[in-house]
Amino acid sequence: MEEESNCDAMSESNVKYYTLEEIKHHNMSKDTWLIIHDKVYDITSFLEEHPGGEEVLLEQAGADATESFEDVGHSTDAREMLQQYFVGELHMDDRKKESAKDIYITSGESSSWTIWLIPALAAVVVGLMYRYYLLEHRSS
């Protein structure tokens, strides 16, 4: 039992790191790598099986496909299937350090708009309805 734990720890520490420059060279149908969430996948053998066609994968080949992958809304099965193509991780120096900050800033900005805009619009609509209601009752 202890040996299995040691093997798991060793396999995690033996992760191969690739630079963006190295990954960029894997952009052909006979050699296709993608980056998704800072993990590198060799999906060459999966190209013909991809339900969306190999063209969509080749457009992203040798680059970060995280946004495209998430925009499509892949299933849990697709995410699990991805693991079999894992070859390593994107080198720390090439990772987008501000991506998490951008997400929070963007969502924070949109939240601040909706926090005051929706109630303000609702108040205007209620005010107009009240005025209309009063005018209707005065004239009758």
Phi, psi and omega in degrees: 000317180296324181298321180298317180298318179296321179296317179299315180296320180292318182294325177292322181282345179267020179296133179274135179253137181238143176275161176302323180298318178294318184292326181303332182285346182262065188233027181239165183294337179267359180200090188239117176242148176228154172250126175225118183052049176065012175251145184254132182233134173264101186257018183308313183287349182264348187309310184289338182272343186298124183301331181273002182092154183286339182300318181295327178285320181293332176297330183261355187305136178076016184217180179278116182252016184303310183298315179296318180299316181286325180298326181288331180078056181297148181287169176298321178299318179296320179294321178291321180298327181302327184301329182290347180257004182296129178238345180167197181231157177292136180302141184306323182292338182261358181284149178282109184283336185262001184299319180293320179296318180301319181297314182291321179295313181300311181293327178294319179295314181293325179294319181295325176295310184290333181298319182256334185289313182297312177297325179296315178297318179299319179296319179297314180298315179297318178299315179296319179296320180297314179299315180298317179298316179295317179297322179295319182285330179289323183282343180265000000 
